[in-house]
Amino acid sequence: MSRRRLFPDVPPHVEYTVSEFGNTLLPHVEALISWGQDNFDRIMGNRRKTMGKGM
């Protein structure tokens, strides 16, 4: 899903890139982020309720 490129530096230097196949996941991740943003107030309200119960 990603490519790794190691450079012979000291200290070591590594770069990663997402493959074309990995990029197909991006719309799904963006949809999940959007859902979280759209439901942020409800999520935080539920979290506060749970924290109030000692969890």
Secondary structure by P-SEA (a helix, b strand, c coil): cbbbbbcccccbbbbbbbccccccaaaaaaaaaaaaaaaaaaaaaaaaaaaaacc
